[in-house]
Amino acid sequence: MTLIYFILMLGIIVFIHELGHFFWAKKSGVYCYEFSLGFGPKLFSFKRKNDETLYCLRLIPIGGYVAMAGEEVDDDTNVPKDKKMYNKPWYKKLIIVLAGVINNFILGFVVLFIMALCYGSYTTKPIIGEVAKDSACEKAGLKTGDKILKINGKKTRTWDDVTLTLTLADNSNAQNITIETNDGKEKNIKVTPKKIKDKDGNVSYSYGMGLDSTKYHGIGNAFKYATSKFGSTFNSMIVTIKALVTGKIGVGALSGPVGIYTIVGAQSKAGLSGLLYLLAYLSINVGFINLLPFPAFDGYRAVVILFEKITDKKVNPKVDAIVNNIGLMLLFALMIFITIKDILKLF
């Protein structure tokens, strides 16, 4: 079942993303050769009547693409020039390029909203709901109901901010936590987390505090939850990318398809709500990653379109294609590295 969940989840995310590109390309009159889910050998394909596009399902379910005329190198003389992407107005090209990202964000938000509406939702505010007995937080004086305002000077607007900030912190030292108590007073408290070693010698740190477990229901609460969770997930991605660039976390901390497969298996134990949350989380992540101005990502293509508009100069399509191909090779190399790392973790 984990394999089925994994394929369905990635399939939905990829389909929604590529559908955004495809829909707006068609609406803008761009000739589309192929709409494909997956990579590698073709499993199934068909064409609709009076439609030039070949619809394909391919073997490896970790991506997809829409092949459009005039997207990179213009070498097809059989397609009219007015149906090639490079001949479309800059704003139409920008919409086509960013439509996949927007679709992923919409999917993530809608799934979070539906999940909260059907199952209820927890608060996303950084308010301590419980403090474990004899924990580091209890010894430092933190209490249930305290609101965490800052950690080491960094503002914490949501519980996700608290979790991520503590994860990236140097937990071998005390953390300076600024709180607002129940009576509205602001206090600075130093918390030194407990160092824990497992049987394999792996070190982790425990603070002993948790989120409020009260569930909230209704359309209004569901909308608030989806909005806040979407924002905190997006912000977490920004913080994570910064940490990767600055070296606070290594590439080894990333997960690929095998790692995601393992996470899907764990989340499935929480039932449908756990799988829905993971679907929303991954969809927002895919949207964010594609916004990065790195070759082969949608963000890079958007930057090129805006550069051409601002400077009124055309980027050499052959050079652009080479840069994109180099970007793809680097991404595949990274994916292979992460996949090997994830496989080794299983043993």
N, C-alpha and C positions, 0 to 999 in steps of 0.2 A: 504493500500500500504506500510505503514511503516513496518508492520509485514513481508510482502513479501520481501522487501529490506533487512530487518534484517536477515531473514533466508538465503536468497541468499548470502549475504555478508559473514556471518559466514561459510556457506557451502563451498563457494569458498576457503576461507582461510584455513579451516580444510582439505578440499580435497587436495589442493596443498601441504600442509604440510605432510599429511599421504602418499600421492603419492610418495613423495621423499623417505620416509622410505621403502615403498613397492617396488618401482622400483629397488632400489639398493639391497634390500634383495633378490629379485627374480634374479637379475643379478649375485649376489654372490652365488646363489644356496641354499639359506636358505628356509626351508619349512615354508610356511605361512598358518596358519589355517584360518585366517579371516581378511578381510579388511572392516572396519566398519566406517560409518559416523554417528555420534550421539551416545548417550548412552540410556540405558533403554530398554523397550520392542521393539522387532523386528517388523518393519512395512513391510519390503520387503527384500527378499534375493534370490540369485541365484548362481549357479556354472557354470563355463564354461567347455566345453569339454576338457578332458585331463589336468585339472587344479585342484589342491587340495584345492584351496582357496574358502571360502564362502564369497561372496560379500553382505554386509548388509547395509540397511538404517534403523536407529533406531529413536525412538520417540523424544528424547531431542536433539535439534540441536546445542549443545554448545561444541562439541568436537568430537573425533574419535580415532581410534587406529588400529594398525596392530599387530595381535597376531602371534608371530614367535616362532618356536620350539627352545628350548635351550636358550631363551632370559633371563629367570630368573632361576627357579628351573627345573632341568632336570629329569622329571618323566614320559616321554613318550617313551616307548620301541618300539612303532610301527614306529617311524621315524628314518631313518638311521642316524648314528652319523655324517656323513659328510654333512648332511643337517641341522644340528643344529648350531645356531648362535655362541655358545661358542667355537665351533671347527674351526671357520674361522680365518684367519690371523688378527692380531690386526688392521691393516690399513683398512681392509674391514669392520670390526665391527665399526670403527670410522666413516667411510663414511656413513654407514647405519644409525647410530645414529644422525649424523649432517645433513643428507640430507634434512630433514624436515625444519630445520632452514634456510638452504641455499635456498630452494625453496621459503620460505616466503620472504626472502630478494630479491630474483629475481623478485617475483611477485610485491612487493612494488615498486621496481625501474622501472619495465616495465610499471606499471600503471601510475606512476608519469610522465614518459616520454611520454606516449600516451596522457595523459591529457594535458600536456604542448604543445604537437604537435598539438592537435586538437583545443584547446581553447586559446592557448597563455599562457604565464607565466609572473609573476612579478619577479623583482629582489629579491634575498635573502640577498643581502648585507645590513648591518646595517646602511643604509642611511635614514635620516629623509625626508619623502616625503611631509609631511604637518604638520603644527603646528596650533592647534586650537586657536582662538582668546580668550584672557583673561585666557588661561590655565596656569597650573603650569610651563610648558616648555617655554611658551612665556615670562612669567614674569621672568624666570631664564636667558633668553637670547638665548635659542636654536632657530635655524633657519632652514628653508628648505634647504636641501643639506648638512647639517652637518652630518659627519660620526661618529657614536658612536664606539669608540675604546675600552673603558673599563667602567664597572660600579662597583664602590667600589673596584677597583683594579683587577677585573676579566675581562679577554679579551672577547670581543663579536665579533665573526666572521660572524654571520648571524643575521637576524632580530629575528629568533626564540630564539637565545641566549639572546637577549635584553629582549624579552617578559618573558622568563622563569626566568632570573635573577631578574627582577623587581617583578615578582610574588612571588618569594621566599624571597625577601628582607623584612626588617622591614620597611614597608611603613609609619609607624607613624613618622619616622625621615627623614631627608633630605638624598638624595642619591647623592654620588659623581660621576658625569658622565664626563669621559674624551672624548673629541671630536676632530675631525680634521675638521677645517672650509674649506670653498670653496677655500680659498687662500692658503691652505696647512699648516696653523698654528695649533698647538696643544694647547687646552685649557681645564682646569678643571672647571666644573660648578656644583654648588650644586642645586639640584631640590627637593623641598618639595611638594609631590603630594597633590591634593585636597582630603579631606575626604568627602565621600558622604554616607548618610544614606538613605535607602529606607523606605517605609511605614511600613515594618515589623521589622525595626531596624537593618537590616543587613548592615555592614560597607564595603565599597569598596573605592579604591583610584584611582584617575584619573590624568594622566600625560598630556594628550592632544596632543599627537604626533602620527603620523601614517606613514605607509610604502608608498613608491612611488607607485602610481597606474598605471604607464606606463606599457602597455603590450608588451611583446616581442614574436616574432614568428620565426619559422624556426627550422630545425633539430638541429643545433648547440646550439641554446638557450634552446631548449627542453632538450638536453643532459646535459647542464650545470645546468639547474634547477633541473633535477632529481637527479644528482650527489650531488649537494649542499643540497637539501631538504632531501635526504636519510641520508647524514652525520649529518645534524643538528637534525633530528629526533632520530637517534641513540644516539647522544650526549645528547639529552634531556632526554632519558631514563636512561643514566648513572647518570646524575645529579639528576634525580627524585629518583632513587634507593638510592643514597648517602643521599639524604634529608630524606628518609624514615628511613634509618639506624640511622642517627644522630638525628632524632626526629624533624627536621625542619618542616616536614609535617607529619600528622597522617595517619593511615590506613583508616580513614573516608574519606580522599580525593580521594581514589581509586574508580573506577566504575566497576560494574559487568555487567552481561547481561541486567538487567533492565536499568541501566545507559546508556549502549551502545545503547539500543533500543531507548531511549529518544534522544540521540545524532543523531542517524540515521534519526529520524523524523525531527529534526532541519536542518540537512544537506540536506535532500531531497528537502527542500524549495529552495535551491540554484541550483537545477537541477542536471543533470547527472554529471557535473563537481564536484559538492560538494560530491556526493556519491563516485565518483572515488577517490577523495582525501582521504576520510575516509577509503575506502578499502585499499589504499596504506599504510596509517598511521597505521591502525590496523594490517595489515600483518607484517609490520616492527616491531611493538610492540610484536606480538606473537612470531616472530623469536627471538627477544632480550630476552624476558622472558624465552623462552626455552633454551637459552644459559646459564642461571644462574646455578651454581653448587649446586642446591637444589634437594633433593630426589624427584623422579617422573618427573623431567625435563630432557631434553636431555643433558643439560650441565653436570649434575651429572653423567650420564652414560658415557659420554665422559671422565670425570675425572677418573672414575673407570678403564676404558680401558687403559688410559695413565699410571695410577698408576701401573697396572699389568704389562705393558710393561717395565716401568722404573725399577721397583723393582724385576721383574721376579717372583712375588708371586700372587697366585690366591685369589681373594676375595671370601669368603664363599658365595655360591649362595643363601643359605637359609637366612643368615644374610642380604645379599643385598636385597632380596625380602621383608624382614621385614621392613628394612629401607625405601624402596620405598613405601610400604603400609602405613607406618606412615606419610610419606611425602604427600601421596594422601589424607589421612584423614585430615591432617592439611590444605591442599589446599581447600578441600570441606568445612571445617569449616569456613575458611576465606571467601569463596564464599557465603556461607549462610549469614554470618554477613554483607557482602557488599550488597548482594541482599536485605536484610531486610532494610538496611540503604537507599538504592536507592528507595525502595517502599515508605518508610516514607516521602522521599523528594517530592513525587508526590502529597502528601496531604497537 
